[in-house]
Amino acid sequence: MSIISRYIAISWIKLFMLCQGGFLAIYLIVDFMEKLGRFSRAGAGFSQIARFFLFKTPEMIGQTISFAMLMATLLTLGMLSRSSEVTALRSCGRSIPQLVTPILLLAVVCSSFMLVNAELIVPDSYRRMEYVEKVLIRKEGTDTFFRLNNIWFRSEQHILQANVFDPETKTLKGVTVWELSSDMEPLQRLDAELAKPDQHGWLLEKVTNRTFAKDNKIVKLAEVTIPLTLKVEDLRILDNNAANLSYKQLQSYAKSLEKGGYPANRWLTMMHMKLANPFGGIIMVLLGIPFALKTGRSAGVAKGIGASVAIGFTYFMISAVIQSYGRTGLLPPIIAAWGANIVFTMLAIWLAMTVKQQ
């Protein structure tokens, strides 16, 4: 790496760390003020609150790093343009691609970190944060992590309904299972006091078996094994916290829902977002480079901050709208996840072409 490339890279890193630190500080203060009253009423101590926000830090970084990359790019190139350093370097034979290569390489590094953070760090840290809040602070116990009542699950030939799930013993209580024919006609109904997972599916205990044949027999059985694909992990409440799960966890849950006959567009869209979000950081940099170069010497700190806020907000709004179509099934999940990136990539290419014509 040449001296000029190192100079640009170091300038970008300094501004990136400053922007990322500022975003984290704002996020932390706002979230702390929002949760302080609830934690105080629960009698949380300083160490518990500190642990909660420590475990939430990876999530906060993942949500703010793209905007920090964008702002650092706009500020770096804007300040270089304002001091005429970009003009001087271009007059010495340096092309625009040569000037922005260090920034693009750093963007790739940051996006790679975003992917690792989302897949390996955030799921574990979120689980720890959830434990601190629900168990240590709110004293709710481990059963609050699970859906506790009115559980429904469908497989190819069976429909299961249970009244209660006990996470400590990992048993379903008040279980009813309908066995269906290929024409969706009920063949028999099994009513059990409880069900436990085993290697062959779920073991029903104290069963009343009703067959829907001509004789309509009712038989009492001690145990019956039903080959259901339902897993204990499938009983976790995922709707509100799915964004903090890994790609593999979302993929597994979506497949489980599809096998049960339920739509999984919401979770498939979130699954594809796990790959689209890190690439979004690179898109922000690609968009910021031509925007900063087009403003030239008129660029400054205030204009760079304002532009980054406007671009980031626009990207967030468009991404949220397109994702909503994917979650409701109006768009394929992969299109919904990558839609905003495609739109802003095309915009970045157009801006880059206009810069080259100047």
N, C-alpha and C positions, 0 to 999 in steps of 0.2 A: 504494500500500500504506500502510495506516494505521500509526501508531506502535505500536499493540498487535500488529498483524500482523508488523511488523518485529522487535519484541521476541521474539515466539514463534519466528519464523524463525531469528533469530540464535542463540537458545538451542538450537534443534534442530541447527543447523549445527555449533556448537561441540561438542556432545555426539556428533554423528555423526562428526566428524573424530577425536575422542578414541577412540571405539569402533572405528572403522576402523583407526586407527593401532595400537590394542592388538591387534586380531585379526591384523593383518599382522605385528606383532612376534612374537606367539606362533607363527604359522604359519612364519615365517622361522627362528626358533630351533629349532623341532622338526624342520623339514626339513633345516636345516643340520647338526644333530647326527646325523641319520639318514644323510646322504650324506658326512659329513666323512671317515669311515674309508675309504670306497670311493674318494673323490677323492685322499686321501693316498696310498693304495697305487698309484694311477695316476700319481702324481707331478705333480698339478695345482698350478699356481702361484696366488698370491693374485688376480692379475688375471683368470685364467680362472674361478675360483670366483665372483668378484664379477660377471663378465659373465653367468655362468649364472643367478645369482639376480636380476640386473637384468632379464634377458629373461623370467624367470618371474614377475615382479611383476604384469603384467597378468592372468595366470591366477589368482594369489592374490587379487587384488582382485575378480575376477569370482566367486570362490567364497565370499567373505566379506561382500560389500557388502550383501546382503539382510539378514543377521543384524545388521550394524551399523545399518541403517535401522530394524529392529525395536527394537533396544536403545535407540537414540536417541529413538524415539517414546515408549517406555515411561518412560524416565528424564525426558524433558522434561515430559510431562504429569503424571507422578508427582510431580516436584518442584514443579510449579505447583500441584497439588492439595494437597500437604503444607503449602505456605506459604499456603494459602487464596486464592491468586490466581485460580484458576478460579472459586471461589465469588464473589469480589468482582466479577469480570468479568461473570458471569452475572446478578448482582444489578443491574448497570448496563445490562442490556438486551442483552448479547452472547449470542448463541445458540451452542450447541455447534458447528454447521456453520461459523459464522464464526470460531470459535477454531481449528478444525483445518484450515481451508482452506490456510493457509501451509504446513503440514506435508504436506498432500496434493500441493500444487504442487511442493514439493521432492522428494517421492517420485517424481513423474512425471519430473522432471529426472534423478534418479539412475537410474531404470529406463531412460530413453533412453540415458544413458551406458553402462549395462550392455549394451544392444543394440549400440551402436557398438563397444564394447570387444570383444564376442564376435565380431562380424562382421569388423572391420577391423584390430584391434590384436592380439588373441590369436593368430590363425593365423600371422601373420608373426613375432611374438615367440617363439612356440613353435618354429617352424622354426629360428630363430636359436639358441634354447636347446638344441635337439636337436643342432645342428651343433657347438656348443661342447662338449657332453658327449661325443658319440660320436666326433667327429673330433679336436678339439683336446685333450681330456682323456684319453679312452680309446684314442685313436690307432687307431680301427677302420676308418676310411676310409668313403667315401660309399656303398659297397655294403651297409652295414648298414641303410640306410634302406629296403631293398627286400626282398621275398620272393624268395629265391634258388633254391629248388628245389621240385619236384613241383607245378608250376603247371597248373591246369586252368581252361578257359574254354569256355563253350558259347554259340553263336549259334543262329540259326534252323535252319540246315542243316549246321552244322559243330560238332565238338567238338575242342578243341585240348588237347594235353598236352605240356608241356616239362619237361626235366630241370633246366635252369639258366637264370637270367636274369643277364646281365652289364650292370650299370647304366652302366658307362663307355662301352661301345660300343652300348648299348641294343639288344642282340640276345638272342634266345632260342636256346638250344642243345639239341640232342637233341629235336627237335620231331616230334610225330606228330599228324596231322590226319585225322579221319574225316569224310567227307561222307555225309550221311544223306538218305533220301527223306522224303516227307511222312508216310509210315507208320513212320518211324524205323528203316527198314531200311538197313544200310550199303551204299553204292554204290561207294565207293573209299576207299583209305587212302593218305595221303601221308606218307612218312618223310623228313625233311630234317635236314641237319647243323645248320643255323641258319636263323633267320628275323629279318627286319628290318622295322620299320614303314615304310610309304610312304603316298602319298596315296590309294591304292586299298585299303588294308588292310595285309596283311603279305606281304612277299616272301620265299618259301622258296627256299633255294639248295641245290644238290646233292641233288635229290629222287629218291626211288624211289616210283613210282606203281603201286599194286596195285588193279586193278578187280575187283569181286566179281560179274562176269557169268559166263556159262557157260564162257567161255574162260579166265577168271582171268589176264588179261595182267599182266605186270610190265614197266614202262617206266622207263628212266633219263632224267631231265630236268635241265637246268642250273638253271632257275628256274621258279617257279610263283607267281602272285599269288592270295592267298585273301582275299576280302572280309570280314574279321573286324572287328568294332567294338572289339576290345580296344585300350586305350591304355596307353602306358608308365606314366602316372600311376595306372592301375588296379592296377599291380603293387606299389604301396606297401602297407606293413602298416598297416591302419587300425584293426584291432580294439581295440587298447589306447589309441590316441591320438585316436579319433574325436571325443571331447568337445572337443578343441581345434581342430577344423576349422570352417569357416564354414558357413552354411546352404546356400549354393550348392555348395560342395564336397561336402557330404553328399548333397545332392539329385542331383548328377551321378553320384556313386559308386553311389547306390541305383538310379538308372535303368540304369546299366551292368550291375549285378547282375541286375536284372529282365529286361533284354534277353538276358542269358546264361542265363536259366532258373533263377536261384537266388533264394531268399527274401531280402528286404531289410528285414525288420521292424525289426531292430536299428538300422540306420542311418536309417530313416524316423522311428523314435521319437526318436533323437538330433536329427534335423533339426527336428522340431516343438518339441523342447525348447529350441532356440535362440531361439524366440519366447516360449515359456512361462516360461523362467527370468527374463527381465527383468520380465515382468508379475508374477512371484512377489514381487519387491521391493515392489510396490504392495500386494499382498495382505498382506504382513507388516505394513505400516503400517496398513492398514485393520483388521487384526486387533488391532494394538497399541493403537489409539486407544480403542475401547470398553473393552478390558481395563483400561487405565490409569485411565479415568474411573470405572469401576465400583469400583475399590479405594479411590478418594477420598483422604482425608487419611491413611489408613493406609499409602499407598504410600511407598516409600523407595528408596534406591539399591540396597540388598541385594535387596529384593523385585523391583525392576525387572530386575536382572541375572538373578535366578533365574527369573523369568517368561519372559524372552527366551530363556534357554537351553532351558527346557522346551518353549516353543512352537516354537522353531527345530528342536529335535531331533525333535519329533513331526511337523513338516512334512517334514523330511528323510526320516524312516522311511516315512511314508505315500507320499511321492513315489517313493521307491526301490522300494517294493513294487508300486505301480501301473505304474511304468516296466518292471519285470521282466516283467509280463504282456504289455506291448506288444512287448518285444523277442523274446519267444518266440512271438508271434502269437496269444495268447489274447485280446488286446484290439486294436482298431484303433490304429495308432500315434498318431494325433492325440488320441484319447481318453486313451491312456496318458500322453501328454505333458502334457495339460491337466487330468487327473483331480484331482491334489492341489490345484491352484488353484481348481477348481470347489468342492471340499469345503470348503476354508478360506474361500472367498468367502461361501458359505452360512453358515458359522459366524460370520464377521464381521458379516453382516447380522443374524443372530439376536442377537448381543451388542449391536449398535447399537440394536436395537429394545428391548432390556431397559433400556438406559441412558436412553432417551427416556421410559420409563414411570416412572422414579424421580423 
